């Protein structure tokens, strides 16, 4: 039964999103050993607790024997003894050490460790091929010593092949170096063209992704006059494109050349995956950078000495301290609390500051978000000043309502009595005086209501 291919095996509470890149996350060494027995693992991610277990040393020897190119990425707390860490590094050869599972570079270094494992496998494979050629050469030289006079021409030819083999070994080394030093697809094509032109007289190298590669091969066979080889580019066992090697029709490719270029294509496959991961990381980085810079309020990352490490404000010129840059002060702001919530007043402006301590690369920093609340405080003060007037208005409206009701009744009855009384009656003048007094009271109440509303 063939082994299941899992590139990454992570032991411990690693971030769940790493499973999207093909990682298998397990809880302990028992589950890890089970995965190693049934899977092909190239990169092992492990925490300090698992490394310090007694059985880890034996398991490590077993896993390393099965895969000599196994890469180990370790999570080691910052407070762990440096001396002990050096001993572990010497014993297990960690390819990368992180201090936290939340390090933003974990995914990148996992992929780099995987590339390193693949590169070691390729060099090991080529080393075996080189040793095989040397063994053949030894046998050949022995045979030539016995038949030196009869096989002189064969010896010359053999030496010529050996020379070509050495040239190709060096060329393969340079080609691999070129592949891993290239930063993008265009640079990769250019560098490979320059390198393989000298060794194999390759006149043109073209890297195409599906379905463009199928269109290109049709054009190549129908219109372009080249001898060509086509090798598939793979990503996680899936074909994603092709690499075309082309040269003059008068120089067909030999079998050894075809095998050599197939190995170069394997390196190209790894490089294209690296380019893709790099582009994804750059897009994520640019997205968050744009979002960070779009915030209008000041966001500042400072060290314990108030030196600005990073900010979203465009007019910042380093190096400056936060109080110097924001408010022109020579000393920290009054009431400043590093990495906490606090309020400060500068130049008649009020700021509400939200702080949060953060750790980067083993160092302590604080990120502060400055929000100008001057206008908010002014509005709150105005509301406080208007509150008594509002309460007085409510009270006046209530009093006016309670007084106007009985006044309305008194005025109605008084006017009815006046209508039933003759002007010559002695009470008529008294009723008119009562009517005038009631209207005066109503007028006073209405004036009070108008003043309080105004």
C-alpha positions, 0 to 999 in steps of 0.5 A: 500500500503506497504512502499518503503524501502529506507535505506538513505535519503539525504537532500542537495547537497550530492555527487551523488555516494552515490545513488549507496548504495541506497541513495535517494538525495532530495533538501529540507524538502518538498521533504524529507517529501514526501519521508518519507510519502511513504518510510521507511527511517533508516538514514537521512543525512541533512545540517545545513540550513535544520536543522535551518528551523522552520518546521524541528522540527515538521517534525523531531518529526513526522519522529521520531514517525514513526521510533524511530530508525531514525539516523541523519548524519549532515553537519555542517560548522566548523565556526558554533557556538559550543554552538548552535551545542551542543543545536542542538545535545541535541535536535536531537541526531546526530549520526555523524557530518561532516564539508563537503560533500566531507569527505571521511568517509561519506559513511562509517559512513552512513553504520555504522549509518544504522547498528546502526539503525538496531541494535536498532530495534533488541534490541527493538524487543527483549525488547518487547519479554522480556516484553511479557515473563515477562507479561506471568510470572506475569500471571503464578505466579498469577495462581500459587498463587491460585493453589499452592498445585496443580501446584507445578510441573508446577511452577518448570517447569516454573521457569526452562523455565524462567531460560533458557529464561534469559540465552538465553537473555544473550546469544543473547546479547553476540552473538550480541556483538560478531557479531559486534566486529568481523572484518572478516568472519573467526573471526565471525565464530570462535567467534559464535562457541565459544559463542553458544557452551556454550548456545545451544551446537552448535558444528559447525557453517558454513557461506557459500555464493551462490552457495557454500551453496547449495553444502554444504547442499547436503554434509551435508545431505548425508555424515555428521551426524548432526542435522542442521538448515539453515537460509538465509543471505540477502543483500538488499532483495537478498539472497547471502548465508546461515548460518548453525547451527549444533549439535548432532542428539540426540538433535533436535532444539526446536522452541524457539532455531530456532527463536533465531538462526534466529535473530542471522542470521539477525545480521550476514547478516548485518555483512557480508555487513559491511565486504564487505564495509570495504574490498572495502574501504581497496582496494581503500585505498591501491590502492591510497596508492600504486599510491601515493608511486609510484611517484618518485618526492617528494610529501609532506603534511606539516602543517603551521609549515613545519612539515611533516605529510605524504610523498611518499618518503621511506627514511623518518623518522618522525618527521622532517620538510620539509626543513630539510628532503629534503635539510638538512636546519635548516630554511625554503627554500628561496622563499618558499610559503606555498600552492602556486607555487614557485621555489627554488635552493638548492645545485646547483639543481633547483626545481619547486614546485606546492603547494595546500592548503588543510583542514583535520579534521578542520585543515589547511595543504599544499601539495607540489609537488617537481619537479627537473628541473635542467636538463631542465634548463641546456638544456634551457641554452644550447639552448640559447647559440646555438641560435646565431650560428644557426642564423649565419648559416641561414644568411651565407647560404642565403648569400652564395646562393645569391653570388654563383649564379652570380659567377657561371654565371661570371665563365661560361662566362669567361671560354667561352671567354678563349676558344674562345681566342688564348693564344697569344692574349693580353687579354688571360692573363687578362681572366685567371686572372679573372677566378682565381679571380672568383674561389677564391671568390667562395672558400671564400664563401664555406669556410664561409658556412662550418665554420658556419655549423660546 
